[in-house]
Amino acid sequence: MINLVKEYSKKDNQKIGVYMIDSPMESAYVKIFFKALQKGRDYCLTQGKAYSLLQLKVSYDKFQDLINI
């Protein structure tokens, strides 16, 4: 997670970062880590929550296609 945040924090076109986490233990660590960051970042456990956080102008089905890489 730290490597991802470092990599994408250098891109000046980001307004929010959303990371999907699939483990309750990892989500606890990420919550603490993200509180220390200055830029807007959030995490979630489901695709539906990621979709709502990002407020994209694409359908939910298209969003699912885009993230299933």
DSSP file (Angstrom, degrees, kcal/mol; ACC not computed):
  #  RESIDUE AA STRUCTURE BP1 BP2  ACC     N-H-->O    O-->H-N    N-H-->O    O-->H-N    TCO  KAPPA ALPHA  PHI   PSI    X-CA   Y-CA   Z-CA
    1    1 A M     >        0   0    0      0, 0.0     4,-2.5     0, 0.0     5,-0.2   0.000 360.0 360.0 360.0 -43.1    0.0    0.0    0.0
    2    2 A I  H  >  +     0   0    0      1,-0.2     4,-2.5     2,-0.2     5,-0.2   0.907 360.0  50.7 -60.1 -41.7    2.8    2.4    0.9
    3    3 A N  H  > S+     0   0    0      2,-0.2     4,-2.5     1,-0.2    -1,-0.2   0.901 109.9  50.3 -63.4 -40.8    4.4    1.8   -2.5
    4    4 A L  H  > S+     0   0    0      2,-0.2     4,-2.4     1,-0.2     5,-0.2   0.926 111.7  47.4 -62.4 -45.0    1.1    2.5   -4.3
    5    5 A V  H  X S+     0   0    0     -4,-2.5     4,-1.7     1,-0.2    -2,-0.2   0.920 113.2  48.4 -64.2 -43.7    0.6    5.8   -2.4
    6    6 A K  H  X S+     0   0    0     -4,-2.5     4,-0.6    -5,-0.2    -1,-0.2   0.923 112.2  49.7 -61.1 -44.3    4.1    6.9   -3.1
    7    7 A E  H >< S+     0   0    0     -4,-2.5     3,-0.6     1,-0.2    -2,-0.2   0.928 118.2  36.4 -62.0 -47.1    3.9    6.1   -6.8
    8    8 A Y  H >< S+     0   0    0     -4,-2.4     3,-1.0     1,-0.2    -1,-0.2   0.622 100.7  73.8 -87.4 -12.9    0.6    7.9   -7.4
    9    9 A S  H 3< S+     0   0    0     -4,-1.7    -1,-0.2     1,-0.2    -2,-0.2   0.712  90.5  61.5 -72.1 -17.3    1.1   10.9   -5.0
   10   10 A K  T << S+     0   0    0     -4,-0.6     2,-0.6    -3,-0.6    -1,-0.2   0.585  82.3  93.3 -83.3 -10.0    3.6   12.3   -7.5
   11   11 A K    X   -     0   0    0     -3,-1.0     3,-1.0     1,-0.1    -3,-0.0  -0.747  65.3-155.9 -85.7 123.2    0.9   12.6  -10.2
   12   12 A D  T 3  S+     0   0    0     -2,-0.6    -1,-0.1     1,-0.2    -3,-0.1   0.420  81.5  71.5 -83.8   3.4   -0.5   16.1  -10.1
   13   13 A N  T 3  S+     0   0    0      2,-0.0     2,-0.4     0, 0.0    -1,-0.2   0.383  72.7 108.2 -97.9   5.3   -3.9   15.2  -11.7
   14   14 A Q    <   +     0   0    0     -3,-1.0     3,-0.1    -6,-0.2    26,-0.1  -0.655  31.9 168.0 -87.3 136.0   -5.2   13.2   -8.7
   15   15 A K  S    S+     0   0    0      1,-0.4    25,-0.4    -2,-0.4     2,-0.3   0.656  74.2   7.7-109.8 -31.4   -8.0   14.6   -6.6
   16   16 A I        -     0   0    0     23,-0.1     2,-0.5     2,-0.0    -1,-0.4  -0.993  60.8-151.2-149.9 145.2   -8.8   11.5   -4.6
   17   17 A G  E     -a   41   0A   0     23,-1.8    25,-3.1    -2,-0.3     2,-0.4  -0.978  12.3-171.3-117.7 131.3   -7.3    8.0   -4.3
   18   18 A V  E     -a   42   0A   0     -2,-0.5     2,-0.4    23,-0.2    25,-0.2  -0.989   1.8-169.9-124.9 128.6   -9.5    5.0   -3.5
   19   19 A Y  E     -a   43   0A   0     23,-1.9    25,-2.1    -2,-0.4     2,-0.5  -0.966  15.9-139.6-121.5 130.5   -7.9    1.7   -2.6
   20   20 A M  E     -a   44   0A   0     -2,-0.4     2,-0.4    23,-0.2    25,-0.2  -0.776  20.6-170.5 -91.0 130.5   -9.9   -1.5   -2.3
   21   21 A I        -     0   0    0     23,-3.1     6,-0.0    -2,-0.5    -2,-0.0  -0.971  14.3-165.3-124.7 133.8   -8.8   -3.7    0.6
   22   22 A D        +     0   0    0     -2,-0.4    23,-0.1     1,-0.0    -1,-0.1   0.193  65.8  69.6-107.9  17.7  -10.0   -7.3    1.1
   23   23 A S     >  -     0   0    0      1,-0.1     4,-2.2     2,-0.0     5,-0.2  -0.995  65.7-144.3-138.1 131.9   -9.0   -8.0    4.6
   24   24 A P  H  > S+     0   0    0      0, 0.0     4,-1.4     0, 0.0    -1,-0.1   0.874 104.0  51.7 -60.5 -37.2  -10.3   -6.5    7.9
   25   25 A M  H  > S+     0   0    0      1,-0.2     4,-1.6     2,-0.2     3,-0.3   0.932 110.7  47.3 -65.9 -45.2   -6.8   -6.6    9.5
   26   26 A E  H  > S+     0   0    0      1,-0.2     4,-2.6     2,-0.2    -1,-0.2   0.876 107.1  57.6 -62.9 -36.9   -5.2   -4.7    6.5
   27   27 A S  H  X S+     0   0    0     -4,-2.2     4,-2.1     1,-0.2    -1,-0.2   0.851 103.0  54.4 -64.7 -32.8   -8.1   -2.2    6.6
   28   28 A A  H  X S+     0   0    0     -4,-1.4     4,-1.5    -3,-0.3    -1,-0.2   0.925 111.1  44.4 -65.4 -44.1   -7.2   -1.3   10.2
   29   29 A Y  H  X S+     0   0    0     -4,-1.6     4,-2.4     1,-0.2    -2,-0.2   0.909 113.2  50.9 -65.4 -41.9   -3.6   -0.6    9.3
   30   30 A V  H  X S+     0   0    0     -4,-2.6     4,-3.3     1,-0.2     5,-0.3   0.879 104.7  57.4 -65.4 -37.5   -4.6    1.4    6.3
   31   31 A K  H  X S+     0   0    0     -4,-2.1     4,-1.4     2,-0.2    -1,-0.2   0.925 110.3  43.8 -58.6 -44.9   -7.0    3.5    8.3
   32   32 A I  H  X S+     0   0    0     -4,-1.5     4,-0.7     2,-0.2    -2,-0.2   0.921 115.5  48.8 -65.3 -44.2   -4.2    4.6   10.6
   33   33 A F  H >< S+     0   0    0     -4,-2.4     3,-1.0     1,-0.2     4,-0.4   0.915 109.6  50.8 -62.8 -45.7   -1.8    5.1    7.7
   34   34 A F  H >< S+     0   0    0     -4,-3.3     3,-1.1     1,-0.3    -1,-0.2   0.800  99.7  64.2 -67.4 -29.0   -4.3    7.2    5.7
   35   35 A K  H 3< S+     0   0    0     -4,-1.4    -1,-0.3    -5,-0.3    -2,-0.2   0.801 100.7  53.5 -63.5 -26.3   -5.0    9.5    8.6
   36   36 A A  T << S+     0   0    0     -3,-1.0    -1,-0.2    -4,-0.7    -2,-0.2   0.595  91.7  95.2 -84.0 -11.0   -1.4   10.6    8.4
   37   37 A L    <   -     0   0    0     -3,-1.1     4,-0.1    -4,-0.4    -3,-0.0  -0.517  62.4-152.0 -84.0 149.4   -1.6   11.6    4.7
   38   38 A Q  S    S+     0   0    0     -2,-0.2    -1,-0.1     2,-0.1     2,-0.1   0.806  73.0  76.2 -88.0 -32.0   -2.3   15.1    3.6
   39   39 A K  S    S-     0   0    0      1,-0.1     2,-0.7   -23,-0.0    -2,-0.1  -0.411  97.7 -90.8 -81.4 157.6   -4.0   14.2    0.2
   40   40 A G        +     0   0    0    -25,-0.4   -23,-1.8   -26,-0.1     2,-0.4  -0.549  61.5 155.1 -70.8 109.3   -7.5   12.9   -0.1
   41   41 A R  E     +a   17   0A   0     -2,-0.7     2,-0.3   -25,-0.2   -23,-0.2  -0.978  15.1 178.6-134.8 147.6   -7.4    9.2    0.0
   42   42 A D  E     -a   18   0A   0    -25,-3.1   -23,-1.9    -2,-0.4     2,-0.3  -0.948  11.7-151.0-143.3 164.0   -9.9    6.6    1.1
   43   43 A Y  E     +a   19   0A   0     -2,-0.3     2,-0.3   -25,-0.2   -23,-0.2  -0.921  13.1 179.8-133.9 160.4  -10.2    2.9    1.3
   44   44 A C  E     -a   20   0A   0    -25,-2.1   -23,-3.1    -2,-0.3     3,-0.0  -0.969  30.9-138.3-154.7 167.6  -13.1    0.5    1.0
   45   45 A L  S    S+     0   0    0     -2,-0.3     2,-0.3   -25,-0.2   -25,-0.1   0.540  83.5  50.9-106.3 -11.4  -13.9   -3.2    1.1
   46   46 A T  S  > S-     0   0    0      1,-0.1     4,-1.8   -24,-0.0     5,-0.1  -0.895  73.7-126.8-130.0 157.4  -16.4   -3.4   -1.8
   47   47 A Q  H  > S+     0   0    0     -2,-0.3     4,-2.6     1,-0.2     5,-0.2   0.863 110.9  58.2 -65.8 -36.7  -16.6   -2.4   -5.4
   48   48 A G  H  > S+     0   0    0      1,-0.2     4,-2.0     2,-0.2    -1,-0.2   0.899 106.6  46.8 -61.7 -41.6  -19.9   -0.6   -4.7
   49   49 A K  H  > S+     0   0    0      2,-0.2     4,-2.4     1,-0.2    -1,-0.2   0.899 111.2  51.9 -67.9 -40.5  -18.3    1.6   -2.1
   50   50 A A  H  X S+     0   0    0     -4,-1.8     4,-2.1     1,-0.2    -2,-0.2   0.922 109.5  50.8 -60.4 -43.7  -15.3    2.4   -4.4
   51   51 A Y  H  X>S+     0   0    0     -4,-2.6     4,-1.3     1,-0.2     5,-0.7   0.909 111.9  46.1 -61.0 -43.5  -17.8    3.4   -7.1
   52   52 A S  H  <5S+     0   0    0     -4,-2.0    -1,-0.2     1,-0.2    -2,-0.2   0.868 111.9  51.3 -70.9 -35.1  -19.7    5.7   -4.8
   53   53 A L  H  <5S+     0   0    0     -4,-2.4    -1,-0.2     1,-0.2    -2,-0.2   0.883 111.3  47.4 -67.0 -38.0  -16.5    7.3   -3.4
   54   54 A L  H  <5S-     0   0    0     -4,-2.1    -1,-0.2    -5,-0.2    -2,-0.2   0.742  89.1-152.2 -78.1 -23.4  -15.1    8.0   -6.9
   55   55 A Q  T  <5 -     0   0    0     -4,-1.3    -3,-0.1    -5,-0.2     2,-0.1   0.933  26.7-174.9  49.6  54.5  -18.3    9.6   -8.2
   56   56 A L      < -     0   0    0     -5,-0.7    -1,-0.1     2,-0.1     7,-0.0  -0.368  34.8-129.0 -79.5 157.7  -17.5    8.6  -11.8
   57   57 A K  S    S+     0   0    0     -2,-0.1     2,-0.3     2,-0.0    -1,-0.1  -0.125  82.1  89.0 -98.1  36.2  -19.5    9.5  -14.8
   58   58 A V  S    S-     0   0    0      1,-0.0    -2,-0.1     2,-0.0    -3,-0.0  -0.892  85.9 -94.8-125.2 159.2  -19.7    5.9  -16.0
   59   59 A S     >  -     0   0    0     -2,-0.3     4,-2.4     1,-0.1     5,-0.1  -0.264  33.3-113.2 -69.2 160.8  -22.2    3.2  -15.2
   60   60 A Y  H  > S+     0   0    0      1,-0.2     4,-2.4     2,-0.2     5,-0.2   0.885 118.6  54.0 -61.9 -38.6  -21.6    0.7  -12.4
   61   61 A D  H  > S+     0   0    0      2,-0.2     4,-1.9     1,-0.2    -1,-0.2   0.913 109.3  47.3 -62.4 -43.0  -21.3   -2.1  -15.0
   62   62 A K  H  > S+     0   0    0      2,-0.2     4,-2.3     1,-0.2    -2,-0.2   0.895 109.8  54.0 -64.4 -40.4  -18.6   -0.2  -16.9
   63   63 A F  H  X S+     0   0    0     -4,-2.4     4,-2.0     1,-0.2    -2,-0.2   0.921 107.1  50.7 -58.7 -45.5  -16.8    0.5  -13.7
   64   64 A Q  H  X S+     0   0    0     -4,-2.4     4,-1.2     1,-0.2    -1,-0.2   0.894 109.9  50.4 -61.9 -39.9  -16.7   -3.2  -12.8
   65   65 A D  H  < S+     0   0    0     -4,-1.9    -1,-0.2     1,-0.2    -2,-0.2   0.906 109.9  51.4 -62.3 -41.1  -15.3   -3.9  -16.3
   66   66 A L  H  < S+     0   0    0     -4,-2.3    -2,-0.2     1,-0.2    -1,-0.2   0.848 112.8  43.0 -67.5 -35.3  -12.6   -1.3  -15.8
   67   67 A I  H  < S+     0   0    0     -4,-2.0     2,-1.9     1,-0.2    -1,-0.2   0.645  92.0  84.7 -89.4 -13.0  -11.4   -2.6  -12.5
   68   68 A N     <        0   0    0     -4,-1.2    -1,-0.2     1,-0.2    -4,-0.0  -0.502 360.0 360.0 -86.8  70.0  -11.4   -6.2  -13.4
   69   69 A I              0   0    0     -2,-1.9    -1,-0.2    -3,-0.0    -2,-0.1   0.416 360.0 360.0-103.4 360.0   -8.0   -6.2  -14.9
